[in-house]
Amino acid sequence: MELNVVGKNIIRVDAYSKVTGRALYPQDIYLEDMVYGKTLRSTKPHAKIKVDTTEAEKIEGVLKVFTYKDIPNENKHGVVLKDHEVFASEKVIRIGEPIAFIVGETQEACEEGYEKIIVDYEELDAVFDPVEAMKEDSPKVHGDSNIILYYKLRHGDIEEGKKKCKYIVENTYKSPMVEHAFLQPEAGLGYLEEDGTVVVAVATQYPHYDREEIAINLGLPEEKVKVINTNIGGAFGAREDISIQIHLALAAKVLKRPVKVIFSREESFLAHSKRHPMIMKYKTGADENGFLQYMEAEIVGDSGAHASWAINVLRKSGVHATGPYVIPNVKVDSYAVYTNNPFTGAMRGFGATQVSIAYEQQMDELAEKLGISPIEIRMKNIFRKGSMTATGQILTDSVPLDKCIEEVNRDFQFLEESEEGAI
């Protein structure tokens, strides 16, 4: 088979426009009669709110201050669970929650109006530790429980596996919350076409989801909503959740003028999701010959104030908890949990990245106890063609992990360094 792309030096279709500065991003678009928008966000992680926009709307140049009262239909969105409000109505559940959207003739008018909005916060007990959040008496972010997902995986017989182990290592690993830090902060433009179709030009990863969410919240048929995906200055998962889309569509529809918004870097940090921090408790055992016999893992992922992709991410963490290793007896419990932290969502690896920190360090510690190299213990236990995963999947196609490890070891000389005590 002749490959046209794999192994070839291919120039991206958008490379020339981006390196020459000709690529058009939302902040580069200017339309006649255009006005500007700015979002007011919560400064408290958990509080009941009362919002007074009276003085802000008296500012010269301020056209309107939008709040939840202006949403004509639903006031909720979310990629899996609809647990975001377009604008907070009764309470805020994280710092950065949108409360109001000021639209003015100039950015200066928006800034002046922003300063005049009064938000009365009645602070509530908050929870920031996902393990604490799982307890029955913890403050609740949504509903009666903070547990969004419990994923359970059982394979083989754990007790029998333990009996076969000569060495067992037990550790708790913690991975941090991570910011995507893409180059282009969120920006967009909303406007109306002649037939009343609402258009939002935005850098997004999910234009079809955005269109659906805009239509639902504005009470419009989807054919009356158009989302134009501009050039994207990085995303890595953080542009999968709605940020400015509904605000722009609402303002353009009501004011019948083009509306532009550009986030600062600071607001971008507040507005979009992060990578899930995880607490991972692992027990891994091997027999005297270095073959893995059992593994137990408890994984708790902090979803922050909204679910976003937590159900999928923590399920994937559970599925990938064993890594690329054959383990005959496995017990995995993974949880996605609400807290009052910034919300978390999609990021490179989608839950498979965090658990590798745990299962690979477990392998290194077992190798040390066995008195063998980290390469040797991996070669004894890796998936090969015909292996069964902990979920029962038989790997029937190409599984060239052994060749990969051999190549990596050849170039990095891990075995030689290990013998010299460098590893």
VOPAGU-2260 file (C-alpha; in pm, 1 decimal, decimal comma):
REM VOPAGU-2260
SITE   aa  ch    i         X         Y         Z
SITE  MET   A    0       0,0       0,0       0,0
SITE  GLU   A    1     134,2     342,0     -93,3
SITE  LEU   A    2     103,3     599,3     183,7
SITE  ASN   A    3      48,9     959,3      74,5
SITE  VAL   A    4      76,2    1125,0     415,8
SITE  VAL   A    5     231,2     888,0     675,0
SITE  GLY   A    6     608,2     926,4     677,0
SITE  LYS   A    7     596,7    1227,0     442,0
SITE  ASN   A    8     678,3    1590,5     516,0
SITE  ILE   A    9     337,8    1743,3     448,2
SITE  ILE   A   10     271,5    2118,0     462,3
SITE  ARG   A   11     -49,2    2200,8     649,5
SITE  VAL   A   12    -315,5    2364,6     436,4
SITE  ASP   A   13    -325,6    2667,0     671,0
SITE  ALA   A   14      50,3    2695,3     726,8
SITE  TYR   A   15     125,4    2978,1     480,3
SITE  SER   A   16    -161,0    3200,2     595,8
SITE  LYS   A   17     -62,9    3157,7     961,2
SITE  VAL   A   18     309,4    3218,7     924,4
SITE  THR   A   19     253,5    3519,5     697,9
SITE  GLY   A   20     -10,0    3674,5     925,6
SITE  ARG   A   21    -286,7    3656,6     666,0
SITE  ALA   A   22    -496,5    3408,9     863,4
SITE  LEU   A   23    -818,5    3571,5     983,0
SITE  TYR   A   24    -910,8    3523,2    1349,5
SITE  PRO   A   25   -1236,9    3648,2    1505,8
SITE  GLN   A   26   -1071,2    3953,1    1661,6
SITE  ASP   A   27    -955,2    4056,6    1311,3
SITE  ILE   A   28   -1311,0    4086,1    1178,7
SITE  TYR   A   29   -1469,2    4433,6    1169,2
SITE  LEU   A   30   -1823,6    4503,6    1048,9
SITE  GLU   A   31   -2006,8    4829,8     998,9
SITE  ASP   A   32   -2200,3    4955,3    1303,0
SITE  MET   A   33   -2021,6    4700,7    1524,0
SITE  VAL   A   34   -2041,5    4726,2    1904,4
SITE  TYR   A   35   -1856,3    4546,8    2183,7
SITE  GLY   A   36   -1933,9    4312,9    2471,1
SITE  LYS   A   37   -1778,6    4232,4    2806,9
SITE  THR   A   38   -1867,8    3956,3    3055,0
SITE  LEU   A   39   -1909,9    4011,9    3428,4
SITE  ARG   A   40   -1795,0    3703,1    3619,4
SITE  SER   A   41   -1832,2    3582,9    3976,4
SITE  THR   A   42   -1557,0    3654,4    4225,3
SITE  LYS   A   43   -1683,6    3397,6    4477,2
SITE  PRO   A   44   -1670,3    3017,0    4446,7
SITE  HIS   A   45   -2011,5    2947,0    4601,7
SITE  ALA   A   46   -2269,2    3213,9    4682,8
SITE  LYS   A   47   -2626,3    3321,1    4633,2
SITE  ILE   A   48   -2641,0    3637,8    4424,5
SITE  LYS   A   49   -2854,7    3942,9    4364,2
SITE  VAL   A   50   -2759,6    4155,7    4063,7
SITE  ASP   A   51   -2843,9    4523,9    4009,0
SITE  THR   A   52   -2764,0    4658,4    3660,3
SITE  THR   A   53   -2955,4    4988,6    3697,2
SITE  GLU   A   54   -2657,1    5223,7    3720,5
SITE  ALA   A   55   -2460,3    5036,0    3455,3
SITE  GLU   A   56   -2737,3    5083,3    3200,2
SITE  LYS   A   57   -2732,5    5459,8    3262,4
SITE  ILE   A   58   -2372,1    5488,0    3141,1
SITE  GLU   A   59   -2343,3    5675,9    2812,7
SITE  GLY   A   60   -2262,4    5430,4    2537,1
SITE  VAL   A   61   -2393,0    5123,0    2720,1
SITE  LEU   A   62   -2667,9    4971,7    2506,0
SITE  LYS   A   63   -2783,5    4689,1    2730,4
SITE  VAL   A   64   -2674,6    4465,6    3016,3
SITE  PHE   A   65   -2788,9    4107,9    2959,8
SITE  THR   A   66   -2861,0    3870,2    3251,1
SITE  TYR   A   67   -3042,0    3538,2    3287,2
SITE  LYS   A   68   -3371,4    3727,0    3265,6
SITE  ASP   A   69   -3298,9    3800,6    2898,9
SITE  ILE   A   70   -3260,9    3437,9    2790,8
SITE  PRO   A   71   -3579,3    3370,6    2590,8
SITE  ASN   A   72   -3587,5    2994,3    2632,3
SITE  GLU   A   73   -3349,3    2763,9    2820,9
SITE  ASN   A   74   -3077,2    2907,4    3043,2
SITE  LYS   A   75   -2851,5    2604,7    3036,3
SITE  HIS   A   76   -2593,1    2425,9    2826,8
SITE  GLY   A   77   -2322,4    2158,7    2850,8
SITE  VAL   A   78   -2161,8    1900,6    2625,2
SITE  VAL   A   79   -2300,8    1599,4    2817,5
SITE  LEU   A   80   -2500,7    1729,2    3115,5
SITE  LYS   A   81   -2673,3    2067,3    3083,4
SITE  ASP   A   82   -2530,5    2198,7    3410,5
SITE  HIS   A   83   -2396,7    2536,1    3292,8
SITE  GLU   A   84   -2620,6    2840,6    3310,3
SITE  VAL   A   85   -2569,1    3093,8    3032,1
SITE  PHE   A   86   -2585,4    3354,6    3310,1
SITE  ALA   A   87   -2598,0    3260,2    3678,6
SITE  SER   A   88   -2953,4    3308,9    3805,7
SITE  GLU   A   89   -2970,6    3237,9    4180,6
SITE  LYS   A   90   -2619,1    3133,3    4280,8
SITE  VAL   A   91   -2264,7    3104,5    4149,8
SITE  ILE   A   92   -2072,8    2779,9    4192,7
SITE  ARG   A   93   -1718,9    2877,6    4090,6
SITE  ILE   A   94   -1502,3    3184,4    4042,7
SITE  GLY   A   95   -1548,6    3298,9    3683,7
SITE  GLU   A   96   -1914,4    3202,3    3642,1
SITE  PRO   A   97   -2079,7    3441,8    3387,4
SITE  ILE   A   98   -2332,4    3672,2    3555,7
SITE  ALA   A   99   -2395,7    3949,2    3301,1
SITE  PHE   A  100   -2291,6    4063,1    2953,0
SITE  ILE   A  101   -2248,9    4436,7    2898,1
SITE  VAL   A  102   -2281,2    4563,5    2539,8
SITE  GLY   A  103   -2164,8    4915,2    2453,6
SITE  GLU   A  104   -2075,2    5136,6    2161,7
SITE  THR   A  105   -1709,9    5116,3    2266,1
SITE  GLN   A  106   -1494,5    4892,5    2481,1
SITE  GLU   A  107   -1448,5    5187,8    2717,2
SITE  ALA   A  108   -1824,5    5214,7    2769,1
SITE  CYS   A  109   -1835,7    4842,1    2847,0
SITE  GLU   A  110   -1559,1    4883,5    3103,9
SITE  GLU   A  111   -1739,0    5175,5    3269,3
SITE  GLY   A  112   -2067,4    4984,0    3278,8
SITE  TYR   A  113   -1888,6    4678,7    3418,3
SITE  GLU   A  114   -1773,4    4881,5    3718,6
SITE  LYS   A  115   -2129,5    4999,3    3791,3
SITE  ILE   A  116   -2294,5    4657,0    3816,9
SITE  ILE   A  117   -2367,5    4566,8    4178,5
SITE  VAL   A  118   -2351,9    4199,4    4275,9
SITE  ASP   A  119   -2462,3    4117,0    4628,2
SITE  TYR   A  120   -2301,4    3786,0    4731,5
SITE  GLU   A  121   -2434,2    3572,1    5017,7
SITE  GLU   A  122   -2145,6    3331,6    5055,4
SITE  LEU   A  123   -2213,7    2958,1    5101,7
SITE  ASP   A  124   -1988,5    2680,9    5229,3
SITE  ALA   A  125   -1775,8    2554,2    4943,6
SITE  VAL   A  126   -1581,7    2233,8    4877,5
SITE  PHE   A  127   -1250,9    2220,0    4692,0
SITE  ASP   A  128   -1124,1    1869,3    4771,8
SITE  PRO   A  129   -1293,6    1600,8    4556,9
SITE  VAL   A  130   -1251,3    1334,8    4826,2
SITE  GLU   A  131   -1426,4    1562,1    5078,0
SITE  ALA   A  132   -1689,5    1639,8    4814,7
SITE  MET   A  133   -1782,5    1268,5    4795,5
SITE  LYS   A  134   -1896,2    1267,8    5160,0
SITE  GLU   A  135   -2269,9    1289,0    5232,1
SITE  ASP   A  136   -2233,6    1596,1    5455,2
SITE  SER   A  137   -2024,1    1797,9    5207,6
SITE  PRO   A  138   -2159,0    2118,5    5047,4
SITE  LYS   A  139   -2344,5    2028,1    4728,9
SITE  VAL   A  140   -2261,0    2194,3    4396,5
SITE  HIS   A  141   -2557,2    2052,2    4200,4
SITE  GLY   A  142   -2846,3    1846,9    4337,3
SITE  ASP   A  143   -2810,6    1595,8    4622,8
SITE  SER   A  144   -2473,2    1437,0    4539,1
SITE  ASN   A  145   -2139,5    1559,3    4405,3
SITE  ILE   A  146   -2058,6    1223,6    4244,4
SITE  ILE   A  147   -2115,6    1254,9    3870,0
SITE  LEU   A  148   -1986,0     912,6    3768,4
SITE  TYR   A  149   -1883,6     588,4    3937,3
SITE  TYR   A  150   -1706,7     351,3    3697,9
SITE  LYS   A  151   -1641,5      -2,7    3821,1
SITE  LEU   A  152   -1408,3    -253,9    3651,7
SITE  ARG   A  153   -1355,6    -609,4    3777,1
SITE  HIS   A  154   -1139,5    -872,3    3606,9
SITE  GLY   A  155   -1029,4   -1208,3    3749,4
SITE  ASP   A  156   -1003,0   -1280,1    4122,5
SITE  ILE   A  157    -822,6   -1015,7    4326,8
SITE  GLU   A  158    -767,4   -1236,3    4633,2
SITE  GLU   A  159    -622,2   -1517,8    4424,7
SITE  GLY   A  160    -397,9   -1265,4    4251,8
SITE  LYS   A  161    -264,2   -1137,5    4583,4
SITE  LYS   A  162    -173,0   -1492,4    4692,5
SITE  LYS   A  163      53,5   -1528,8    4388,8
SITE  CYS   A  164     245,8   -1207,5    4457,8
SITE  LYS   A  165     589,3   -1196,1    4616,0
SITE  TYR   A  166     616,2    -819,2    4586,2
SITE  ILE   A  167     342,0    -557,4    4620,8
SITE  VAL   A  168     385,5    -180,9    4589,3
SITE  GLU   A  169     126,6      64,0    4715,7
SITE  ASN   A  170     127,9     438,0    4647,8
SITE  THR   A  171     -96,9     740,5    4609,4
SITE  TYR   A  172     -29,5     971,2    4313,6
SITE  LYS   A  173    -171,0    1317,0    4251,5
SITE  SER   A  174    -177,0    1492,4    3915,2
SITE  PRO   A  175    -243,4    1868,5    3899,4
SITE  MET   A  176    -502,6    2080,6    3722,7
SITE  VAL   A  177    -351,2    2194,9    3391,7
SITE  GLU   A  178    -433,7    2500,3    3179,5
SITE  HIS   A  179    -436,0    2455,1    2799,7
SITE  ALA   A  180    -275,7    2799,7    2746,3
SITE  PHE   A  181    -350,5    2815,3    2376,1
SITE  LEU   A  182    -207,3    3118,8    2198,0
SITE  GLN   A  183    -531,5    3285,0    2089,3
SITE  PRO   A  184    -766,3    3379,2    2375,7
SITE  GLU   A  185   -1138,0    3345,9    2302,4
SITE  ALA   A  186   -1288,8    3603,4    2066,7
SITE  GLY   A  187   -1592,6    3616,0    1843,1
SITE  LEU   A  188   -1842,4    3816,4    1649,1
SITE  GLY   A  189   -2221,4    3784,6    1639,5
SITE  TYR   A  190   -2443,9    3941,3    1375,9
SITE  LEU   A  191   -2768,1    3896,9    1184,1
SITE  GLU   A  192   -2811,3    3815,2     817,1
SITE  GLU   A  193   -3084,5    3989,9     617,6
SITE  ASP   A  194   -3332,9    3706,5     675,2
SITE  GLY   A  195   -3277,2    3719,0    1052,3
SITE  THR   A  196   -3040,0    3422,1    1071,4
SITE  VAL   A  197   -2813,1    3458,4    1374,3
SITE  VAL   A  198   -2445,3    3418,5    1283,3
SITE  VAL   A  199   -2159,0    3362,8    1526,1
SITE  ALA   A  200   -1801,3    3368,1    1394,9
SITE  VAL   A  201   -1581,6    3195,9    1651,4
SITE  ALA   A  202   -1280,9    2966,8    1685,6
SITE  THR   A  203   -1439,2    2646,1    1810,9
SITE  GLN   A  204   -1389,3    2270,6    1813,5
SITE  TYR   A  205   -1761,6    2190,3    1793,7
SITE  PRO   A  206   -1954,2    2424,5    1559,6
SITE  HIS   A  207   -2242,0    2175,9    1533,2
SITE  TYR   A  208   -2280,8    2155,3    1914,7
SITE  ASP   A  209   -2250,3    2534,5    1941,1
SITE  ARG   A  210   -2528,4    2577,6    1687,2
SITE  GLU   A  211   -2755,5    2342,3    1877,7
SITE  GLU   A  212   -2685,9    2513,3    2213,0
SITE  ILE   A  213   -2747,8    2861,1    2069,3
SITE  ALA   A  214   -3074,5    2749,4    1907,6
SITE  ILE   A  215   -3202,9    2586,7    2228,6
SITE  ASN   A  216   -3126,0    2885,4    2450,4
SITE  LEU   A  217   -3263,0    3142,9    2208,0
SITE  GLY   A  218   -3567,1    2934,3    2117,2
SITE  LEU   A  219   -3476,8    2931,5    1748,2
SITE  PRO   A  220   -3489,2    2653,0    1490,2
SITE  GLU   A  221   -3135,5    2535,6    1412,9
SITE  GLU   A  222   -3165,4    2649,4    1050,2
SITE  LYS   A  223   -3188,0    3007,8    1180,6
SITE  VAL   A  224   -2846,7    2977,3    1347,2
SITE  LYS   A  225   -2514,0    2971,0    1166,3
SITE  VAL   A  226   -2173,1    2915,1    1327,8
SITE  ILE   A  227   -1868,7    3008,9    1119,5
SITE  ASN   A  228   -1550,7    2841,0    1237,8
SITE  THR   A  229   -1260,8    3079,2    1186,1
SITE  ASN   A  230    -891,5    3002,4    1213,5
SITE  ILE   A  231    -815,0    2850,9    1553,5
SITE  GLY   A  232    -513,4    2965,2    1750,9
SITE  GLY   A  233    -480,9    2644,9    1951,8
SITE  ALA   A  234    -744,2    2452,7    2144,6
SITE  PHE   A  235    -626,9    2112,2    2278,4
SITE  GLY   A  236    -979,5    2040,5    2403,9
SITE  ALA   A  237   -1056,5    2370,6    2576,5
SITE  ARG   A  238   -1273,7    2501,6    2292,4
SITE  GLU   A  239   -1515,9    2208,3    2315,3
SITE  ASP   A  240   -1732,7    2381,8    2578,9
SITE  ILE   A  241   -1937,7    2694,0    2507,6
SITE  SER   A  242   -1776,1    3023,4    2613,0
SITE  ILE   A  243   -1891,0    3333,3    2420,7
SITE  GLN   A  244   -2121,5    3179,5    2161,3
SITE  ILE   A  245   -2463,0    3219,7    2327,5
SITE  HIS   A  246   -2379,4    3565,5    2467,7
SITE  LEU   A  247   -2291,4    3693,5    2119,5
SITE  ALA   A  248   -2592,2    3534,4    1950,3
SITE  LEU   A  249   -2830,8    3675,9    2211,3
SITE  ALA   A  250   -2687,8    4027,5    2194,9
SITE  ALA   A  251   -2683,2    4036,4    1814,6
SITE  LYS   A  252   -3041,2    3909,2    1794,8
SITE  VAL   A  253   -3177,2    4160,4    2046,2
SITE  LEU   A  254   -2976,5    4468,2    1941,5
SITE  LYS   A  255   -2972,0    4384,4    1567,9
SITE  ARG   A  256   -2612,2    4505,0    1544,0
SITE  PRO   A  257   -2282,5    4316,8    1507,7
SITE  VAL   A  258   -2132,3    4247,7    1851,0
SITE  LYS   A  259   -1769,4    4158,3    1912,9
SITE  VAL   A  260   -1601,8    4025,7    2226,1
SITE  ILE   A  261   -1231,9    3960,3    2290,3
SITE  PHE   A  262   -1112,3    3793,0    2609,1
SITE  SER   A  263    -794,6    3899,6    2783,0
SITE  ARG   A  264    -553,3    3622,0    2879,7
SITE  GLU   A  265    -676,7    3649,4    3238,8
SITE  GLU   A  266   -1041,4    3610,5    3137,6
SITE  SER   A  267    -952,5    3321,4    2909,6
SITE  PHE   A  268    -805,3    3139,8    3212,3
SITE  LEU   A  269   -1128,8    3197,4    3405,5
SITE  ALA   A  270   -1365,3    3103,8    3124,7
SITE  HIS   A  271   -1260,5    2767,3    2983,8
SITE  SER   A  272   -1206,6    2419,1    3118,9
SITE  LYS   A  273    -885,5    2267,7    3256,4
SITE  ARG   A  274    -736,1    1917,9    3267,0
SITE  HIS   A  275    -884,4    1701,3    3545,7
SITE  PRO   A  276    -662,8    1676,9    3854,5
SITE  MET   A  277    -667,7    1319,9    3982,7
SITE  ILE   A  278    -591,9    1136,6    4305,4
SITE  MET   A  279    -486,2     781,8    4218,9
SITE  LYS   A  280    -439,3     510,3    4483,6
SITE  TYR   A  281    -261,4     208,4    4338,0
SITE  LYS   A  282    -163,1    -139,3    4459,9
SITE  THR   A  283      26,5    -353,9    4211,8
SITE  GLY   A  284     173,1    -698,4    4270,7
SITE  ALA   A  285     411,3    -931,3    4085,4
SITE  ASP   A  286     527,8   -1289,5    4141,5
SITE  GLU   A  287     888,6   -1391,3    4201,5
SITE  ASN   A  288     951,4   -1407,1    3825,3
SITE  GLY   A  289     839,0   -1050,7    3764,2
SITE  PHE   A  290     498,6   -1123,2    3611,4
SITE  LEU   A  291     213,9    -899,4    3723,4
SITE  GLN   A  292     -56,7   -1085,0    3915,2
SITE  TYR   A  293    -293,4    -818,3    4040,9
SITE  MET   A  294    -372,3    -448,1    4053,5
SITE  GLU   A  295    -616,7    -237,8    4254,1
SITE  ALA   A  296    -679,3     128,3    4174,6
SITE  GLU   A  297    -906,9     400,6    4307,4
SITE  ILE   A  298    -914,2     712,0    4089,9
SITE  VAL   A  299   -1090,4    1033,1    4191,3
SITE  GLY   A  300   -1113,0    1309,7    3931,5
SITE  ASP   A  301   -1202,1    1669,1    4017,8
SITE  SER   A  302   -1459,5    1793,5    3767,1
SITE  GLY   A  303   -1487,5    2135,4    3926,1
SITE  ALA   A  304   -1822,6    2311,0    3910,2
SITE  HIS   A  305   -1942,0    2154,1    3584,0
SITE  ALA   A  306   -1943,9    1805,0    3434,5
SITE  SER   A  307   -1825,1    1889,6    3083,6
SITE  TRP   A  308   -1666,4    1560,7    2963,6
SITE  ALA   A  309   -1603,3    1417,6    3314,5
SITE  ILE   A  310   -1817,7    1108,2    3253,9
SITE  ASN   A  311   -1613,5    1014,6    2949,6
SITE  VAL   A  312   -1278,3    1122,6    3095,2
SITE  LEU   A  313   -1302,1     927,6    3422,6
SITE  ARG   A  314   -1442,8     622,8    3244,6
SITE  LYS   A  315   -1142,5     634,4    3016,3
SITE  SER   A  316    -910,1     669,4    3315,7
SITE  GLY   A  317   -1064,1     352,8    3456,9
SITE  VAL   A  318   -1034,6     162,2    3129,2
SITE  HIS   A  319    -667,9     266,2    3089,5
SITE  ALA   A  320    -577,0     220,6    3458,5
SITE  THR   A  321    -369,8     -93,5    3391,7
SITE  GLY   A  322    -163,1      70,9    3120,0
SITE  PRO   A  323     -33,9    -149,3    2836,4
SITE  TYR   A  324      19,5    -447,0    3065,9
SITE  VAL   A  325    -135,6    -790,8    3099,0
SITE  ILE   A  326    -274,2    -822,2    3452,0
SITE  PRO   A  327    -496,2   -1125,8    3521,1
SITE  ASN   A  328    -669,9    -984,6    3831,2
SITE  VAL   A  329    -785,8    -623,0    3834,7
SITE  LYS   A  330   -1013,0    -405,2    4046,2
SITE  VAL   A  331   -1068,0     -41,7    3943,4
SITE  ASP   A  332   -1306,0     216,9    4088,3
SITE  SER   A  333   -1302,5     562,8    3931,2
SITE  TYR   A  334   -1511,6     863,8    4022,4
SITE  ALA   A  335   -1586,9    1201,2    3866,7
SITE  VAL   A  336   -1676,5    1454,9    4134,1
SITE  TYR   A  337   -1816,2    1807,7    4144,6
SITE  THR   A  338   -1633,5    2071,1    4352,5
SITE  ASN   A  339   -1634,7    2452,1    4355,2
SITE  ASN   A  340   -1304,9    2460,8    4166,0
SITE  PRO   A  341   -1267,3    2578,2    3803,7
SITE  PHE   A  342   -1440,8    2324,7    3581,1
SITE  THR   A  343   -1242,6    2062,2    3395,6
SITE  GLY   A  344   -1297,4    1904,6    3056,6
SITE  ALA   A  345   -1124,3    1777,7    2748,3
SITE  MET   A  346    -746,8    1791,3    2712,1
SITE  ARG   A  347    -490,8    1584,5    2524,6
SITE  GLY   A  348    -523,1    1218,9    2625,2
SITE  PHE   A  349    -872,1    1262,7    2771,9
SITE  GLY   A  350    -811,4    1086,1    3105,3
SITE  ALA   A  351    -556,2     834,4    2978,5
SITE  THR   A  352    -267,3    1075,4    3042,2
SITE  GLN   A  353    -301,4    1107,6    3419,7
SITE  VAL   A  354    -311,1     735,9    3503,0
SITE  SER   A  355      16,2     669,7    3320,5
SITE  ILE   A  356     189,9     868,1    3597,0
SITE  ALA   A  357      70,7     604,1    3843,3
SITE  TYR   A  358      96,9     272,6    3660,0
SITE  GLU   A  359     443,4     343,5    3515,9
SITE  GLN   A  360     590,2     444,2    3853,5
SITE  GLN   A  361     439,6     128,4    3999,8
SITE  MET   A  362     631,9     -69,5    3737,9
SITE  ASP   A  363     957,2     106,8    3825,1
SITE  GLU   A  364     915,4      32,5    4196,3
SITE  LEU   A  365     832,5    -332,5    4130,1
SITE  ALA   A  366    1142,1    -362,8    3910,2
SITE  GLU   A  367    1353,5    -226,8    4193,2
SITE  LYS   A  368    1207,9    -476,4    4441,9
SITE  LEU   A  369    1263,5    -762,3    4196,0
SITE  GLY   A  370    1618,0    -649,9    4123,1
SITE  ILE   A  371    1555,7    -629,0    3748,5
SITE  SER   A  372    1563,5    -335,1    3507,3
SITE  PRO   A  373    1260,5    -116,6    3424,8
SITE  ILE   A  374    1292,5    -239,8    3065,9
SITE  GLU   A  375    1290,6    -606,6    3164,4
SITE  ILE   A  376     977,8    -589,9    3376,9
SITE  ARG   A  377     795,2    -409,0    3100,2
SITE  MET   A  378     900,4    -659,8    2835,5
SITE  LYS   A  379     769,5    -940,6    3058,2
SITE  ASN   A  380     425,1    -785,0    3096,0
SITE  ILE   A  381     340,3    -572,7    2791,1
SITE  PHE   A  382      46,2    -631,5    2561,5
SITE  ARG   A  383     126,9    -838,7    2256,3
SITE  LYS   A  384     -86,7    -968,5    1973,8
SITE  GLY   A  385    -350,9   -1196,3    2128,2
SITE  SER   A  386    -329,6   -1038,4    2476,6
SITE  MET   A  387    -647,9    -973,0    2674,9
SITE  THR   A  388    -701,5    -633,7    2839,1
SITE  ALA   A  389    -869,0    -592,5    3178,7
SITE  THR   A  390   -1190,8    -502,7    2998,3
SITE  GLY   A  391   -1184,8    -836,7    2816,3
SITE  GLN   A  392   -1076,0    -705,4    2477,6
SITE  ILE   A  393    -856,0    -943,6    2275,3
SITE  LEU   A  394    -589,0    -751,3    2082,0
SITE  THR   A  395    -607,7    -916,9    1742,7
SITE  ASP   A  396    -424,9    -665,3    1525,8
SITE  SER   A  397     -81,3    -505,7    1531,1
SITE  VAL   A  398      58,4    -452,9    1884,0
SITE  PRO   A  399     422,8    -348,8    1821,1
SITE  LEU   A  400     491,1    -229,5    2177,3
SITE  ASP   A  401     790,1    -464,6    2214,8
SITE  LYS   A  402     954,1    -312,4    1906,3
SITE  CYS   A  403     884,0      37,1    2036,9
SITE  ILE   A  404    1050,4     -37,5    2372,6
SITE  GLU   A  405    1348,2    -200,4    2199,5
SITE  GLU   A  406    1397,4     104,8    1978,6
SITE  VAL   A  407    1362,5     347,0    2268,5
SITE  ASN   A  408    1605,3     143,8    2477,0
SITE  ARG   A  409    1854,6     124,2    2190,9
SITE  ASP   A  410    1856,4     501,9    2141,3
SITE  PHE   A  411    1838,9     604,3    2506,6
SITE  GLN   A  412    2045,0     311,9    2641,1
SITE  PHE   A  413    1825,8     267,8    2947,9
SITE  LEU   A  414    1963,2     -78,5    3026,1
SITE  GLU   A  415    2321,4      41,8    3019,9
SITE  GLU   A  416    2240,2     338,9    3241,9
SITE  SER   A  417    2041,4     114,5    3474,9
SITE  GLU   A  418    2337,2    -114,6    3522,0
SITE  GLU   A  419    2546,6     190,5    3608,9
SITE  GLY   A  420    2290,4     301,4    3865,1
SITE  ALA   A  421    2164,7     603,3    3671,0
SITE  ILE   A  422    1802,6     487,0    3677,3
